[in-house]
Amino acid sequence: MIDGLGLDIVELSTVLALFKDGTAPRFARFVLTDEELSTLNEFTQEHRRAEWLAGRFALKEAVSKALGTGLGRFLDFRDIHISTDDYGKPIVRVPRLPGRTFTVSLTHTNNVACAVCIMESSNRQSSAE
Ligand SMILES: CC(C)(COP(=O)(O)OP(=O)(O)OC[C@H]1O[C@@H](n2cnc3c(N)ncnc32)[C@H](O)[C@@H]1OP(=O)(O)O)[C@@H](O)C(=O)NCCC(=O)NCCS
């Protein structure tokens, strides 16, 4: 059963600016899990790093909207874990909410990153419980 839908869009210029002014590492540590940070650090090209980070940021915000909680109170960015399958498809897990399933997609152009999340559960609760 579908329990929530979330959508988010991020301007790439905002994230690129963080790389230019040197604050990107702090921002990345705020947004990404340790495993995600390791993946980010495998990218050498700045534009790809910004695009990838913007996509993860957008996806986590989309997940928080599907949950209906936003970020910063019930859930933080680092509570949302994003990995990829062998084909590159993003997979989302929220370990604190094992009963929730998240179906997600993200995309980016030269200017924006955009993500969508459908949340499902096996029960009829509509909050983040
Ligand atoms: C909920 C949240 C993700 C919204 O994201 P945003 O980037 O502020 O704003 P967006 O333009 O993407 O989305 C705004 C819309 O989200 C929707 N929204 C707000 N709270 C929501 C919630 N709890 N659940 C679902 N949707 C929500 C609203 O429709 C809102 O538009 P409206 O106020 O005109 O009705 C945001 O409030 C949040 O928690 N962000 C994390 C903040 C943070 O830690 N930032 C630090 C970055 S360094």
The ligand as an SDF file (V2000), in Angstrom:
LIG
                    3D

 48 50  0  0  0  0  0  0  0  0999 V2000
   10.3690   19.2520    4.4360 C   0  0  0  0  0  0  0  0  0  0  0  0
   11.6000   19.8330    3.7390 C   0  0  0  0  0  0  0  0  0  0  0  0
   12.4330   18.6860    3.1820 C   0  0  0  0  0  0  0  0  0  0  0  0
   11.1560   20.7850    2.6060 C   0  0  0  0  0  0  0  0  0  0  0  0
   12.2270   21.0800    1.7620 O   0  0  0  0  0  0  0  0  0  0  0  0
   12.6360   22.5740    1.3460 P   0  0  0  0  0  0  0  0  0  0  0  0
   13.8780   22.4540    0.5260 O   0  0  0  0  0  0  0  0  0  0  0  0
   12.6570   23.4510    2.5500 O   0  0  0  0  0  0  0  0  0  0  0  0
   11.4790   23.1330    0.4540 O   0  0  0  0  0  0  0  0  0  0  0  0
   10.8870   22.5880   -0.9240 P   0  0  0  0  0  0  0  0  0  0  0  0
   10.6540   23.7560   -1.8010 O   0  0  0  0  0  0  0  0  0  0  0  0
   11.6740   21.4540   -1.4890 O   0  0  0  0  0  0  0  0  0  0  0  0
    9.5030   21.9900   -0.4620 O   0  0  0  0  0  0  0  0  0  0  0  0
    8.5850   22.8150    0.1490 C   0  0  0  0  0  0  0  0  0  0  0  0
    7.2690   22.1010    0.1940 C   0  0  0  0  0  0  0  0  0  0  0  0
    7.4540   20.8570    0.8840 O   0  0  0  0  0  0  0  0  0  0  0  0
    6.1880   20.5300    1.4600 C   0  0  0  0  0  0  0  0  0  0  0  0
    6.4370   20.1180    2.8320 N   0  0  0  0  0  0  0  0  0  0  0  0
    6.7470   20.8830    3.9100 C   0  0  0  0  0  0  0  0  0  0  0  0
    6.8800   20.1440    5.0110 N   0  0  0  0  0  0  0  0  0  0  0  0
    6.6490   18.8720    4.6280 C   0  0  0  0  0  0  0  0  0  0  0  0
    6.5990   17.6480    5.3240 C   0  0  0  0  0  0  0  0  0  0  0  0
    6.8410   17.5660    6.6440 N   0  0  0  0  0  0  0  0  0  0  0  0
    6.3030   16.5330    4.6280 N   0  0  0  0  0  0  0  0  0  0  0  0
    6.0360   16.5860    3.3200 C   0  0  0  0  0  0  0  0  0  0  0  0
    6.0500   17.7240    2.6020 N   0  0  0  0  0  0  0  0  0  0  0  0
    6.3450   18.8530    3.2530 C   0  0  0  0  0  0  0  0  0  0  0  0
    5.2980   21.7540    1.3890 C   0  0  0  0  0  0  0  0  0  0  0  0
    4.3260   21.5520    0.3740 O   0  0  0  0  0  0  0  0  0  0  0  0
    6.2620   22.8630    0.9880 C   0  0  0  0  0  0  0  0  0  0  0  0
    5.7210   23.8530    0.1730 O   0  0  0  0  0  0  0  0  0  0  0  0
    4.6760   24.9240    0.7960 P   0  0  0  0  0  0  0  0  0  0  0  0
    5.2620   25.3750    2.1060 O   0  0  0  0  0  0  0  0  0  0  0  0
    4.6310   26.0050   -0.2410 O   0  0  0  0  0  0  0  0  0  0  0  0
    3.3720   24.1880    0.9470 O   0  0  0  0  0  0  0  0  0  0  0  0
   12.4320   20.7220    4.7010 C   0  0  0  0  0  0  0  0  0  0  0  0
   11.5830   21.4750    5.5030 O   0  0  0  0  0  0  0  0  0  0  0  0
   13.4450   20.0420    5.5300 C   0  0  0  0  0  0  0  0  0  0  0  0
   13.1850   19.3940    6.5340 O   0  0  0  0  0  0  0  0  0  0  0  0
   14.6860   20.2690    5.0360 N   0  0  0  0  0  0  0  0  0  0  0  0
   15.8760   19.8830    5.6850 C   0  0  0  0  0  0  0  0  0  0  0  0
   16.4610   21.1390    6.2350 C   0  0  0  0  0  0  0  0  0  0  0  0
   17.9180   21.0490    6.4590 C   0  0  0  0  0  0  0  0  0  0  0  0
   18.3920   20.3510    7.3330 O   0  0  0  0  0  0  0  0  0  0  0  0
   18.6520   21.8040    5.6500 N   0  0  0  0  0  0  0  0  0  0  0  0
   20.0310   21.9580    5.8750 C   0  0  0  0  0  0  0  0  0  0  0  0
   20.7800   21.8190    4.6060 C   0  0  0  0  0  0  0  0  0  0  0  0
   22.4660   22.1880    4.9060 S   0  0  0  0  0  0  0  0  0  0  0  0
  1  2  1  0
  2  3  1  0
  2  4  1  0
  2 36  1  0
  4  5  1  0
  5  6  1  0
  6  7  2  0
  6  8  1  0
  6  9  1  0
  9 10  1  0
 10 11  2  0
 10 12  1  0
 10 13  1  0
 13 14  1  0
 14 15  1  0
 15 16  1  0
 15 30  1  0
 16 17  1  0
 17 18  1  0
 17 28  1  0
 18 19  1  0
 18 27  1  0
 19 20  2  0
 20 21  1  0
 21 22  1  0
 21 27  2  0
 22 23  1  0
 22 24  2  0
 24 25  1  0
 25 26  2  0
 26 27  1  0
 28 29  1  0
 28 30  1  0
 30 31  1  0
 31 32  1  0
 32 33  2  0
 32 34  1  0
 32 35  1  0
 36 37  1  0
 36 38  1  0
 38 39  2  0
 38 40  1  0
 40 41  1  0
 41 42  1  0
 42 43  1  0
 43 44  2  0
 43 45  1  0
 45 46  1  0
 46 47  1  0
 47 48  1  0
M  END
$$$$
